[in-house]
Amino acid sequence: MKHWKRQALGLFLATAPGSLHAQTIDGNMVTPSLPLEFDRGRNTGVLDRPRPEYTTQGIPVGSFYFQPKIEVQSGYTSNVYQNTTDKGDGFVDFLPSAVLSSNWSRHELTLSGTGDIKRYFTEGRRNRDGWGATADGRYDIGGNVTLNASARVRKDAEPPTSAAYPTSAAQASQYVNTTVQVTPTATLGRIKLQGSYIFTNTSFDPVLTFAGTTINQSNRNSNTNSGIGRAEYAISPDTSIFVQGNYDRLDYVNQLTPGLPNRNANTYRALVGATFDLASLVRGAVGVGYMSHTYDAGIYPGFSDFTAEVRVDYFVTELTTVTLTARRIAQDATLLDLGGYLNTSVALRVDHEFRRNILADAQIAYEHDAFKGTPATLNILKSSAGLRYLANRTVGFGLSVEYDQRRAHNTNQISPYSETRVMFSVVFQK
């Protein structure tokens, strides 16, 4: 099938910053981990539509194109510490990035780098410096066989809505994540076969508490080895069915705490589903199945349950796209008296094009975390609305409002909070 011959980066895709947009209003609040290769070119969403008069051309560098970009955000948060104090503060976020991509007839190579330098006006303890570097490549072996490989390293801040977030931390909880992945793909007529191996290392920085002590988060450092196997069969030009198996091995680098064993764990997932792209109507992927999450140490309760990954784009009109995303997966908690938890998330996003250079979006997402072996649960509500204006190929502006709320039940280790953020951004790119 032609759509299977298109260039891809395998089962773990990365999006390079190549068009004008505000970072805070781009992307979905819930991103399924299922490889959603469902686009057959039959539909064009609001964010997919070509806008050559507003799209960066890049700078030719031999057989590559270089695309530099700088985004500056300024805003206000009603709860800078994401706790019950509800202390507000203003901030500025400096977000430089650059992409170097090949322009070859065969094979592909993309190098990119990003920065995220955030400074608060009064609460300097929340300042953070983030960065990232990525190398993605595709080697065309011949015929319909390709080999994709990627290497990524980034320093980022943990979202405070996370069930594993250290709620007593006064500083932002930052970590360095390193990922290496290799993905071979073969297409045999209507059948497409894919495999992938992924290694991930995550290392957390220490953080200061409000009491002035230090939380040494090295007991959260971990290595994960993951394998994915997938077979897909095209039953028609617009619909395919697939089966997929996943295995993840999680190993903590350091001891959790003296006298307490680590939560080294195995996770198995099996999914069956379909991908589809029906002209002028809907496209997406739906996978459902079974998962099992078990620990090496018997004191942590393992569990098995229903699992799912969903993304569906509905094209209301050419100017309005509605996207539904959902997932149900196993996660590991770092709180000492809580084991793993079942994460169920669903999000709805609407994108609308008022004019080719004026785009609006609105999102709402709900997450429910059920901790196994205890009655503890966590509910998270997130919402946002944004507007972006593309002045030309070089300059763009964005405005967004976001609201987060977290509520825990049957545990005092996770504090409730709510936060409202208002942000204005300016983007310069070449």
Steps between C-alpha positions, in 0.01 A plus 500: 500500500632846410453646846731234641779613266503854636790626702461436873707492815369169631296425808620799702454827309639843583365829364755761398414870540451600138195725502380800694311401813493574869644210694242521777206448264649230280455127547251286685466476877476120473741338253447126447819294483349286225673568163220682323597461134154556362544786250442388140473854363121495477438770759669822603452632852518865598856461632605288198388743231785643289556871547799574273463875542544458878737201511872539554718418199818434693856589403668271242824350633638264237254212477332603828253765611563693821199636690573720805221615727459708816183511706456731800210451740391732779221416737350470845416201717253508788685221686874501436567213746202286394385449860244635746678837550362640170791742464505675162796622296595619153759331279692519175591190298771512232469211250768489226512206257659398172451218248743375235326261258629321192368551149606167350323284244561194721556459872433777750677677787364765736693669783327733743567687822276685744527717809253590775619774737225604742530783750243613759474863608512442879508125577847420367491152655271397215744607227612224271730437203397235251661384176483221247684347205368246249638303205251313278595299196351264244703260287328357192636147480321424175160413365250553780742452791620793711692544822423798724720601791486784748690633800359762734615667818309772678481676835143579595276579798261242638135607471357567848183312407710180493413246768873459566574872548672586834230724646729639776746640242545876482706472182385363167568126478735464202639192333719393208350246263711311243336278238646287222275315256540274198198411282508274192195499269411269213200520266392184316204586284207561735701394804720736698737370770672719756722441800664739739750496784514799735740574784414783740699639791340753736698686769340747743666807651484560878247762608471735800194481724317793658673407827842550340593132490599312185310212344752268337300357212769257384276215619273589208775455238416213268576311181225362277545249220200472269411282204210539259380264228222591261330346197246694291280384213326737255148374439428801275677817384359690799489238779754266663488262793796426726630296791771633728701373796704711743745406773659747744763419760546770767811491721580761763866597522514569876327361807160653568565535874698295755326172575244539222545320164480684171196494274673326210215390278387328181211623287341299220238638260310341214283713271275442203344780304452690178625812325276686258485812284154557352492792255328820618388335821735342755845347548673338792613187679339293774678224692361295789647208691646365820793601719686349793724696740704298752781580745806295590436568871190330634412787737376704205169379359504430129189535289346413166232698324342626180720731293418736215648763269277729293536796268218610271485819289152607390479758221190704578579733209816592310555771762425303819667182628397314817753257651429235764797333671496240778725245666494246782846389612698378804730745680740480794474729804796611712309563823623253758167352606341497155577250225418524134187664372259471211494820294183573302499825300272655240520836320295694248652772279339736249703696241339768286636717220344847491738600223807333355715692747263510801456168684320417824493191718333376818569186704371316804654187653422273795732249665421239766781315680407196708782374727512125537501342847349813658173697463700808394392676181596820324283710267649763269312752287679710237361755256631766266401744227735670257519736206788542256566760234750439221620840382728362228758224449725648765282633783205356690310575822310282744269545799386218727317438827547171689344352813614192697340334802616200705300320770613191697280261694588256780861619528672798663821467298364691199382853570213657305553814295361708216684740269409749229762618250477780243775523236588722206767386255697639207672271248784596265625246246681468172 
